[in-house]
Amino acid sequence: MASFETARDHFQAQRLPEAEHACRAALWAGIPSADLHALHGDILLAQQRPKESVAAYNEAIKIDPQCFAAWFGSGCAFLQLQEFAASLESWRHALALHATHVPSLHNYAKALFQLGHIDAAIQHFHAAYELDGNLHSLAALATSIPANPAATASDVLAARQHYAATLPPPTPPKPTPHQGPIRIGYLSSFFQSDHWMKPVWGLLNHHDRTRFELFLLSDAPRSACTGYQQHSSDHFLDISALSNDEAADRIEQLHLDLLVDLNGYSQLDRLPLVACKPAPIVVGWFNLYATSGLPAYDFLIGDPHVVHPAEELHYSETVVRVPCSYLTFQVQYPVPDVAPPPFLSNGHLTFGCFASHHKLNPNVLAAWAEILRRAPNSRLLLKNSLLHRPTVLRHLLDAFEAHGIAPDRLSCSGRAPHFDFLAAYADVDIALDPFPYNGGTTTMEALWQGVPVLCFDGDRWASRQGVSLLRNAGLPQFAAADLPSYIETAVTLAQNPEPLVNLRANMRQHLQQSPVCDSAAFARQMEDLYLRMLSQSRQAHPGV
């Protein structure tokens, strides 16, 4: 006869079809119990059927509102559905029943992070780690802390050094016995993401191959990396099938002079590879917008705008700078034409932001709400990969309503193919940069579509990316000094948008003539930095 025990035994042995059959038979045959419905939810969730699992968990909760397994399971299901706002209720109930349950604390923090509640997320990641040394929580804390408005530079350094202590220690510098051009390795798990890798392709496609021999160390096959212009002297190595130890051995065999890591904390799975220090000099660039905290990194490449000299004590690396922006870019794939500013046809100015949802923290929403209140004829268009999720959208609209902004002042939409995503900038007059975690790719793309981006000079690298891009794009009037000036500039532009017409029409030509799109000059600047690094390293380690 089917029973809870039979279904549970099948489930624990990962015989999922048998477990589901036994669970349904038990539900039909006997008096339903909360535990049985919760088990049914677990079985459905394990089969990647989260919507069905939510219904099963809800049945369990109806029978017993104190059923911890059902609240925990529904939280996991909502996370899988990316309904992060719905998951908050589940995690709150779960933690009310079991306040020290580490997976619930960790998952609650994940949901908070995705919804932009970074400070609260950090607190819960920290609590989960403190309870049992959960390394997943420590890693999440180290990854997310630069985006926390409440975190200082010393907080970021401490969190990342704490995580770095869990990784393998670096090995001593190794000799590089080779003749000819300087060998540079570029490590990335994202070479296949053309729109994100614009600054990288701009550099690589302009490198001087008479002086430098390039090795692309990729977690994607060559066929997927369409932004890369193959050169006969380059070497492309697909390391996706290699473990970190195997990849480190393979890289050591290349006898590189420098290894440039393009991942940073965007690919935690590859940080142990970098930590091994498989080249005598390891450099962080492109996706490290704070210190790594890892002793394996020798240098971190920024620019005069993103790292001020007085802040270098909060970096475990030696900070070096290119004279312009460290995010110079080129657009080498099809994009929509620049459209006229929409205020000309719809009679009101539209602000917009297409940044990731987790960047929309409460301070950002409060500032944008103030702009909308002071510019009552304006609207706000938001677009990101989560806004098609009903509970996420409702959570956002509720936050604006709490600031007195009615839903009809906002237009929100979710994911779209990249060309269509860019085409939506035709509906935006001025883009608003979030803070303290500015846009990088979104800022480049907004500008390329003719839309000026309004930002301000913040208190950390992550909050100065917009300033770096705009000043080097020859658009300093959109880089405010501080948050009050940011708000004031937005209100002024909403009241007098006419100058945007000519600016938008000429934006691409303007960008192409500015340092921010001069990838050839940027390549020379980076090469000069590499030569300086090599010289410093050889002086510090003679014979290596």
Secondary structure, 3 states (H helix, E strand, C coil): CCCHHHHHHHHHCCCHHHHHHHHHHHHHHCCCCHHHHHHHHHHHHHCCCHHHHHHHHHHHHHHCCCCHHHHHHHHHHHHHCCCHHHHHHHHHHHHHHCCCCHHHHHHHHHHHHHCCCHHHHHHHHHHHHHHHCCHHHHHHHHHHHHHCCCCCHHHHHHHHHHHHCCCCCCCCCCCCCCCCCEEEEEEECCCCCCCCCHHHHHHHCCCCCCCEEEEEEECCCHHHCCCCCCCCCCEEEECCCCCHHHHHHHHHCCCCCEEEECCHHHCHHHHHHHHCCCCCCEEECCCCCCCCCCCCCCEEEECCCCCCHHHHHHCCCEEEECCCCCCCCCCCCCCCCCCCCCHHHHCCCEEEECCCHHHCCHHHHHHHHHHHHHCCCCEEEEECCCCCCHHHHHHHHHHHHHCCCCHHHEEEECCCCHHHHHHHHHHCCEEECCCCCCCCHHHHHHHHCCCCEEEECCCCHHHCHHHHHHHHCCCHHHEECCHHHHHHHHHHHHHCCCCHHHHHHCHHHHHHCCHHHCHHHHHHHHHHHHHHHHHHHHHHCCCC
